[in-house]
Amino acid sequence: MMQRLESAVWPLAGGTACTFVLAVVLKEAGWQVAFAVVATSVAGRALLAPPIVGAALGAVAWTFVTSFDVNKSGDLTLTGAGDTARAATLITLGLIAASAGKWFTSRSIP
């Protein structure tokens, strides 16, 4: 069964807004703290979304964490292998959480 893309709009919009606010609010904290909080948000939001949206949320979250928490300037500037690792972690986390959410919702409870 194919899920309609329109059903993905709200999880993506809500997740994007949430990760943006968290990244900006946590700008003065260490990037590791902001990364952990944003990653938790991505996982929570992705649970209710299709896997492609989970991956997209991870990618969007990476841009916010990199811009506001790693670079502190709001500019998306790539700094090296750390950026790749953070991106891979957030995107994979979004995919796994969305897949787990889909699996759990497809299970019938006796």
C-alpha positions in Angstrom: 0.0 0.0 0.0 1.5 3.4 -1.0 1.0 6.2 1.4 0.0 9.6 -0.1 2.6 12.3 0.1 0.1 14.8 1.4 0.0 12.8 4.7 3.7 13.5 5.1 3.4 17.3 5.1 2.4 17.8 8.7 5.1 15.6 10.2 7.7 17.2 8.0 6.5 20.8 8.8 6.1 20.2 12.5 9.5 18.4 12.7 11.2 21.1 10.8 9.8 23.8 13.0 10.7 21.9 16.2 14.3 21.2 15.1 14.7 24.9 14.1 13.5 26.2 17.4 15.7 23.7 19.4 18.8 24.5 17.4 18.4 28.3 17.8 17.4 28.1 21.5 20.4 25.8 22.2 22.9 27.9 20.3 24.8 28.9 23.4 25.0 25.4 24.7 27.8 23.1 23.4 27.0 21.7 20.0 27.0 18.2 21.5 24.1 19.1 23.8 22.1 20.7 21.0 22.9 17.7 18.7 21.6 15.2 21.3 18.4 17.2 21.9 17.7 17.8 18.2 18.4 14.1 17.5 15.8 13.1 20.1 13.3 15.4 18.5 14.0 13.9 15.0 13.5 10.4 16.4 10.2 11.4 18.1 8.8 13.2 15.1 9.9 10.5 12.7 8.0 7.8 14.6 4.8 9.2 13.1 6.1 9.8 9.6 6.9 7.7 6.5 10.6 6.7 6.2 11.3 9.3 3.5 10.1 12.0 5.8 12.2 10.7 8.7 15.3 10.9 6.4 14.3 14.4 5.3 13.9 15.5 8.9 17.4 14.2 9.7 18.8 16.2 6.8 17.0 19.4 7.8 18.0 18.9 11.4 21.6 18.6 10.3 21.5 21.9 8.5 20.2 23.6 11.6 22.7 22.0 14.0 25.5 22.8 11.7 24.4 26.3 11.1 23.5 27.4 14.6 25.2 25.0 17.0 28.4 23.9 15.4 29.3 27.1 13.5 27.3 29.5 15.8 26.8 32.0 13.0 23.7 30.8 11.3 25.7 30.2 8.1 25.8 26.7 6.7 29.5 26.2 6.4 30.9 22.7 6.0 33.8 21.9 8.3 34.9 18.4 7.4 34.4 14.8 8.4 32.4 15.8 11.5 29.7 17.2 9.3 29.4 14.0 7.4 29.2 12.0 10.6 26.5 14.2 12.0 24.5 14.2 8.8 24.7 10.4 8.5 23.7 10.0 12.1 20.6 12.2 11.9 19.5 10.9 8.6 19.9 7.3 9.7 18.2 8.0 13.0 15.2 9.5 11.1 15.0 6.5 8.8 15.2 4.0 11.7 12.6 5.8 13.8 10.2 6.2 10.9 10.6 2.5 10.0 10.1 1.5 13.6 7.0 3.6 13.9 5.6 2.2 10.7 6.3 -1.4 11.9 4.7 -0.7 15.3 1.6 0.8 13.8 1.2 -2.1 11.4 1.1 -4.7 14.2 -2.3 -5.8 15.3 -2.8 -6.0 19.1 -4.7 -9.1 20.1 
